[in-house]
Amino acid sequence: MTPKTPAVLLVLVEAAKLRWFAAALGPDGRAVPLLRSEDGDLAKYRGLPFDEQVAFLRHRFCGVLQKGCDRLWARGLKASQFVIVFEGVLPDPTGELVRAVADHFTLWMVNPPAAVFVRAGEPAALEKVAGDPDPPPAEPLAAVLAARDDPAAWEAAPGRG
C-alpha cells in the first residue's frame, strides 16, 4: 500500500448563509476544494434548546470531517490536522454556541488534533477559540474563501434534513 501524504482538512463555516465547505490544504500549501453544502444546511440547529443545538452541530461537523477524510484518502492524502474556521459567529442568544462546539472537537479529536477559529473583524483576522494547532496559512485560506461562490469547484454534499 502506498503511504498517504499528510494534509490539513479545513472546514469553513459561513455563518451568514449557514453553509459549510471542506477543503484540503496540501503539503505544497495549495488549497483543494472538496465538498460544499447547500445554503441553509446548518439551519436546523436554530430553534432547538442549547444542548440540542450543540449536539446537532457536533453531529453535522463529524459527518463533514468523515466525508472530507474520505475525499482526502481518494487523493492519496490523510488528515494530519482538522481545522474549523467559522466565518462569523453562528446566531445564538447565549453567544456560547461556537465555543461549546469548538470545545467538543478539540477535546475529542486528538489524533489528528483539531483547532477551531473564528474569522471576523475588518480586516478579517483569525481568533483561536480552542485547540492547539496553528491557524491555516493566509494564502490557502484566501483561496478557499475565493472559491466559495464557484459551485463547479466543489462536489456538492448530499442534502440532509
LOFIKE-643199 format. One record per residue (C-alpha): residue in three letters; residue number from 1; x, y, z. Coordinates in nm, 3 decimals, m for minus. Layout:
residues N
+-----+-----+---------+---------+---------+
! res !   n !       x !       y !       z !
+-----+-----+---------+---------+---------+
! ALA ! NUM !       X !       Y !       Z !
...
+-----+-----+---------+---------+---------+
END
This chain:
residues 161
+-----+-----+---------+---------+---------+
! res !   n !       x !       y !       z !
+-----+-----+---------+---------+---------+
! MET !   1 !   0.000 !   0.000 !   0.000 !
! THR !   2 !   0.130 !   0.345 !  m0.092 !
! PRO !   3 !   0.172 !   0.572 !   0.211 !
! LYS !   4 !  m0.064 !   0.868 !   0.224 !
! THR !   5 !   0.065 !   1.226 !   0.231 !
! PRO !   6 !  m0.039 !   1.433 !   0.535 !
! ALA !   7 !  m0.275 !   1.725 !   0.471 !
! VAL !   8 !  m0.488 !   1.961 !   0.676 !
! LEU !   9 !  m0.863 !   1.910 !   0.646 !
! LEU !  10 !  m1.015 !   2.259 !   0.663 !
! VAL !  11 !  m1.385 !   2.314 !   0.724 !
! LEU !  12 !  m1.503 !   2.668 !   0.657 !
! VAL !  13 !  m1.840 !   2.752 !   0.815 !
! GLU !  14 !  m2.010 !   3.052 !   0.657 !
! ALA !  15 !  m2.238 !   3.172 !   0.937 !
! ALA !  16 !  m2.430 !   3.423 !   0.725 !
! LYS !  17 !  m2.557 !   3.153 !   0.487 !
! LEU !  18 !  m2.548 !   2.863 !   0.736 !
! ARG !  19 !  m2.339 !   2.653 !   0.499 !
! TRP !  20 !  m2.000 !   2.480 !   0.511 !
! PHE !  21 !  m1.710 !   2.394 !   0.283 !
! ALA !  22 !  m1.443 !   2.125 !   0.325 !
! ALA !  23 !  m1.104 !   2.168 !   0.161 !
! ALA !  24 !  m0.762 !   2.005 !   0.174 !
! LEU !  25 !  m0.456 !   2.211 !   0.248 !
! GLY !  26 !  m0.180 !   2.004 !   0.093 !
! PRO !  27 !   0.186 !   1.987 !   0.189 !
! ASP !  28 !   0.263 !   2.220 !  m0.104 !
! GLY !  29 !   0.049 !   2.488 !   0.063 !
! ARG !  30 !  m0.221 !   2.469 !  m0.203 !
! ALA !  31 !  m0.591 !   2.456 !  m0.117 !
! VAL !  32 !  m0.801 !   2.190 !  m0.290 !
! PRO !  33 !  m1.180 !   2.234 !  m0.268 !
! LEU !  34 !  m1.352 !   1.908 !  m0.175 !
! LEU !  35 !  m1.715 !   1.940 !  m0.062 !
! ARG !  36 !  m1.974 !   2.210 !  m0.003 !
! SER !  37 !  m2.319 !   2.214 !   0.146 !
! GLU !  38 !  m2.620 !   2.399 !   0.022 !
! ASP !  39 !  m2.717 !   2.732 !   0.176 !
! GLY !  40 !  m2.909 !   2.672 !   0.498 !
! ASP !  41 !  m2.761 !   2.327 !   0.563 !
! LEU !  42 !  m2.700 !   2.418 !   0.927 !
! ALA !  43 !  m3.032 !   2.597 !   0.983 !
! LYS !  44 !  m3.189 !   2.304 !   1.168 !
! TYR !  45 !  m2.999 !   2.400 !   1.486 !
! ARG !  46 !  m3.198 !   2.723 !   1.515 !
! GLY !  47 !  m3.496 !   2.700 !   1.746 !
! LEU !  48 !  m3.359 !   2.396 !   1.932 !
! PRO !  49 !  m3.267 !   2.408 !   2.301 !
! PHE !  50 !  m2.896 !   2.491 !   2.352 !
! ASP !  51 !  m2.777 !   2.134 !   2.425 !
! GLU !  52 !  m2.959 !   2.006 !   2.117 !
! GLN !  53 !  m2.802 !   2.284 !   1.908 !
! VAL !  54 !  m2.458 !   2.170 !   2.019 !
! ALA !  55 !  m2.547 !   1.805 !   1.953 !
! PHE !  56 !  m2.681 !   1.882 !   1.606 !
! LEU !  57 !  m2.375 !   2.084 !   1.505 !
! ARG !  58 !  m2.136 !   1.831 !   1.659 !
! HIS !  59 !  m2.301 !   1.552 !   1.463 !
! ARG !  60 !  m2.313 !   1.752 !   1.140 !
! PHE !  61 !  m1.945 !   1.853 !   1.158 !
! CYS !  62 !  m1.837 !   1.497 !   1.246 !
! GLY !  63 !  m2.007 !   1.388 !   0.924 !
! VAL !  64 !  m1.833 !   1.666 !   0.732 !
! LEU !  65 !  m1.495 !   1.557 !   0.870 !
! GLN !  66 !  m1.565 !   1.193 !   0.780 !
! LYS !  67 !  m1.667 !   1.279 !   0.425 !
! GLY !  68 !  m1.367 !   1.511 !   0.397 !
! CYS !  69 !  m1.133 !   1.233 !   0.512 !
! ASP !  70 !  m1.286 !   1.002 !   0.251 !
! ARG !  71 !  m1.215 !   1.262 !  m0.020 !
! LEU !  72 !  m0.858 !   1.310 !   0.107 !
! TRP !  73 !  m0.793 !   0.936 !   0.106 !
! ALA !  74 !  m0.909 !   0.908 !  m0.256 !
! ARG !  75 !  m0.646 !   1.171 !  m0.346 !
! GLY !  76 !  m0.362 !   0.990 !  m0.171 !
! LEU !  77 !  m0.382 !   1.219 !   0.133 !
! LYS !  78 !  m0.465 !   1.167 !   0.501 !
! ALA !  79 !  m0.573 !   1.419 !   0.760 !
! SER !  80 !  m0.287 !   1.527 !   0.985 !
! GLN !  81 !  m0.490 !   1.807 !   1.141 !
! PHE !  82 !  m0.852 !   1.926 !   1.148 !
! VAL !  83 !  m0.915 !   2.300 !   1.133 !
! ILE !  84 !  m1.262 !   2.450 !   1.153 !
! VAL !  85 !  m1.294 !   2.819 !   1.070 !
! PHE !  86 !  m1.621 !   2.994 !   1.144 !
! GLU !  87 !  m1.659 !   3.294 !   0.918 !
! GLY !  88 !  m1.863 !   3.500 !   1.159 !
! VAL !  89 !  m2.042 !   3.361 !   1.461 !
! LEU !  90 !  m2.348 !   3.141 !   1.429 !
! PRO !  91 !  m2.653 !   3.326 !   1.558 !
! ASP !  92 !  m2.745 !   3.213 !   1.908 !
! PRO !  93 !  m2.883 !   3.402 !   2.207 !
! THR !  94 !  m2.619 !   3.274 !   2.450 !
! GLY !  95 !  m2.311 !   3.372 !   2.250 !
! GLU !  96 !  m2.158 !   3.039 !   2.359 !
! LEU !  97 !  m2.260 !   2.803 !   2.079 !
! VAL !  98 !  m1.939 !   2.820 !   1.875 !
! ARG !  99 !  m1.728 !   2.779 !   2.190 !
! ALA ! 100 !  m1.928 !   2.473 !   2.301 !
! VAL ! 101 !  m1.888 !   2.311 !   1.958 !
! ALA ! 102 !  m1.517 !   2.406 !   1.949 !
! ASP ! 103 !  m1.456 !   2.257 !   2.294 !
! HIS ! 104 !  m1.609 !   1.928 !   2.181 !
! PHE ! 105 !  m1.387 !   1.898 !   1.876 !
! THR ! 106 !  m1.065 !   1.994 !   2.047 !
! LEU ! 107 !  m1.130 !   1.758 !   2.340 !
! TRP ! 108 !  m1.245 !   1.459 !   2.135 !
! MET ! 109 !  m1.037 !   1.495 !   1.818 !
! VAL ! 110 !  m0.685 !   1.436 !   1.943 !
! ASN ! 111 !  m0.546 !   1.224 !   1.661 !
! PRO ! 112 !  m0.531 !   1.410 !   1.439 !
! PRO ! 113 !  m0.557 !   1.722 !   1.654 !
! ALA ! 114 !  m0.825 !   1.984 !   1.594 !
! ALA ! 115 !  m0.838 !   2.360 !   1.626 !
! VAL ! 116 !  m1.131 !   2.597 !   1.587 !
! PHE ! 117 !  m1.109 !   2.962 !   1.484 !
! VAL ! 118 !  m1.350 !   3.249 !   1.422 !
! ARG ! 119 !  m1.271 !   3.480 !   1.132 !
! ALA ! 120 !  m1.417 !   3.824 !   1.195 !
! GLY ! 121 !  m1.346 !   4.195 !   1.203 !
! GLU ! 122 !  m1.201 !   4.434 !   0.949 !
! PRO ! 123 !  m0.952 !   4.339 !   0.827 !
! ALA ! 124 !  m1.066 !   3.985 !   0.899 !
! ALA ! 125 !  m0.843 !   3.809 !   1.147 !
! LEU ! 126 !  m0.848 !   3.457 !   1.289 !
! GLU ! 127 !  m0.919 !   3.427 !   1.659 !
! LYS ! 128 !  m0.846 !   3.087 !   1.813 !
! VAL ! 129 !  m1.147 !   2.955 !   2.005 !
! ALA ! 130 !  m1.000 !   2.618 !   2.105 !
! GLY ! 131 !  m0.725 !   2.371 !   2.018 !
! ASP ! 132 !  m0.351 !   2.363 !   1.977 !
! PRO ! 133 !  m0.274 !   2.354 !   1.604 !
! ASP ! 134 !  m0.178 !   2.678 !   1.434 !
! PRO ! 135 !  m0.422 !   2.863 !   1.210 !
! PRO ! 136 !  m0.419 !   2.779 !   0.842 !
! PRO ! 137 !  m0.183 !   2.991 !   0.632 !
! ALA ! 138 !  m0.344 !   3.305 !   0.489 !
! GLU ! 139 !  m0.291 !   3.221 !   0.121 !
! PRO ! 140 !  m0.469 !   2.881 !   0.106 !
! LEU ! 141 !  m0.746 !   3.012 !   0.332 !
! ALA ! 142 !  m0.792 !   3.304 !   0.092 !
! ALA ! 143 !  m0.812 !   3.056 !  m0.197 !
! VAL ! 144 !  m1.091 !   2.863 !  m0.019 !
! LEU ! 145 !  m1.277 !   3.187 !   0.054 !
! ALA ! 146 !  m1.244 !   3.296 !  m0.310 !
! ALA ! 147 !  m1.375 !   2.961 !  m0.437 !
! ARG ! 148 !  m1.690 !   2.963 !  m0.219 !
! ASP ! 149 !  m1.920 !   3.101 !  m0.483 !
! ASP ! 150 !  m1.793 !   2.880 !  m0.766 !
! PRO ! 151 !  m2.015 !   2.570 !  m0.746 !
! ALA ! 152 !  m1.805 !   2.398 !  m1.014 !
! ALA ! 153 !  m1.503 !   2.399 !  m0.780 !
! TRP ! 154 !  m1.678 !   2.182 !  m0.521 !
! GLU ! 155 !  m1.850 !   1.847 !  m0.500 !
! ALA ! 156 !  m2.199 !   1.912 !  m0.364 !
! ALA ! 157 !  m2.270 !   1.723 !  m0.045 !
! PRO ! 158 !  m2.594 !   1.527 !  m0.044 !
! GLY ! 159 !  m2.886 !   1.721 !   0.106 !
! ARG ! 160 !  m2.991 !   1.641 !   0.460 !
! GLY ! 161 !  m3.282 !   1.703 !   0.686 !
+-----+-----+---------+---------+---------+
END
